[in-house]
Amino acid sequence: MIRPAARVALGMVLLASPAAAQPAPEPAKTPAPAASKAEPVKSPAPNAERVLVIGLLDKVSSETGELTLKPGETVRFGKLRITARTCEASPPWQRPHTGAFLQIDGPVRDNTMKRLFSGWLFAESPSLNSFDNERYDVWVKSCAMRFPETGPRTIVVGKSSGRASSAPKSASETPVAPPSN
């Protein structure tokens, strides 16, 4: 058992020793940009090229509608004013997810327009973040956007590596089927 005074002295020595023995940290070095001939990273469609489709229902008059919007557009449905800010869709090779950021304005008791909703609505799970209104329902149906066909890490299957023809050149290059059991 270490006496309390010895424990304090030992702690002070241990705390002071590493500070004197450690070198000063070097400033972080920023790597120089490498000159590469790789193609630039392609991103999905710009916001202006996306097309959003929303479904609408007026619960009082039973009127339904489907509106096609581009981000930034504002449309009217009944007494609502709907502005599409953006939409997103997952690429075709991933599990489907579609969402849109909408701002919905409507009249309040004194007939002034007020923001009733501002947020993301999702096509695959409409109850996750829904537009709750006693008269209207608004939901996302789709978001059309294009994705690049190739990127810097794309592997093209069946493409030959520098040869003019993909046919085998000799018998040693002929593919052999595995033996069947």
SULHULIN-V966032 format. One record per backbone hydrogen bond with DSSP energy under -0.5 kcal/mol. NH is the residue of the N-H (numbers start at 1). CO is the residue of the C=O. E is the energy in kcal/mol with one decimal. If there is no record, write none. Layout:
# SULHULIN-V966032
nh=NH co=CO e=E
nh=NH co=CO e=E
This chain:
# SULHULIN-V966032
nh=7 co=3 e=-2.5
nh=8 co=4 e=-2.0
nh=9 co=5 e=-2.1
nh=10 co=6 e=-2.8
nh=11 co=7 e=-2.2
nh=12 co=8 e=-2.1
nh=13 co=9 e=-2.1
nh=14 co=10 e=-2.6
nh=15 co=11 e=-2.2
nh=16 co=12 e=-2.1
nh=17 co=13 e=-2.3
nh=18 co=14 e=-1.0
nh=19 co=15 e=-0.6
nh=20 co=16 e=-1.3
nh=21 co=17 e=-1.6
nh=22 co=18 e=-1.5
nh=31 co=29 e=-0.6
nh=36 co=34 e=-0.9
nh=45 co=146 e=-2.1
nh=49 co=46 e=-1.6
nh=50 co=47 e=-1.2
nh=51 co=144 e=-2.1
nh=52 co=69 e=-3.5
nh=53 co=142 e=-2.6
nh=54 co=67 e=-2.4
nh=55 co=139 e=-2.9
nh=56 co=65 e=-2.7
nh=57 co=137 e=-2.0
nh=58 co=63 e=-3.1
nh=59 co=57 e=-0.7
nh=59 co=135 e=-3.3
nh=62 co=58 e=-1.5
nh=63 co=58 e=-0.6
nh=65 co=56 e=-2.1
nh=67 co=54 e=-2.4
nh=69 co=52 e=-3.2
nh=69 co=67 e=-0.5
nh=71 co=47 e=-0.6
nh=72 co=84 e=-4.5
nh=73 co=70 e=-2.3
nh=75 co=82 e=-2.6
nh=77 co=80 e=-1.8
nh=80 co=77 e=-2.4
nh=81 co=105 e=-2.7
nh=82 co=75 e=-2.9
nh=83 co=103 e=-2.9
nh=84 co=73 e=-2.2
nh=85 co=83 e=-0.6
nh=85 co=101 e=-2.8
nh=86 co=101 e=-1.1
nh=88 co=99 e=-2.9
nh=90 co=97 e=-2.1
nh=94 co=91 e=-2.0
nh=99 co=88 e=-2.6
nh=100 co=121 e=-2.2
nh=101 co=86 e=-2.6
nh=102 co=100 e=-0.7
nh=102 co=119 e=-2.5
nh=103 co=83 e=-2.4
nh=104 co=117 e=-2.8
nh=105 co=81 e=-2.9
nh=105 co=103 e=-0.5
nh=106 co=114 e=-2.4
nh=108 co=112 e=-1.8
nh=111 co=108 e=-2.5
nh=114 co=106 e=-2.7
nh=116 co=104 e=-2.6
nh=116 co=114 e=-0.6
nh=117 co=104 e=-1.8
nh=119 co=102 e=-2.2
nh=121 co=100 e=-2.6
nh=123 co=98 e=-2.4
nh=124 co=98 e=-0.5
nh=128 co=125 e=-1.7
nh=129 co=125 e=-0.5
nh=131 co=138 e=-0.5
nh=132 co=130 e=-0.9
nh=133 co=131 e=-0.7
nh=137 co=57 e=-2.2
nh=139 co=55 e=-2.2
nh=141 co=53 e=-2.9
nh=142 co=53 e=-1.8
nh=144 co=51 e=-3.4
nh=145 co=143 e=-0.6
nh=154 co=151 e=-1.5
nh=156 co=154 e=-0.6
nh=157 co=155 e=-0.7
nh=159 co=156 e=-1.1
nh=162 co=160 e=-1.2
nh=173 co=170 e=-1.1
nh=174 co=171 e=-0.9
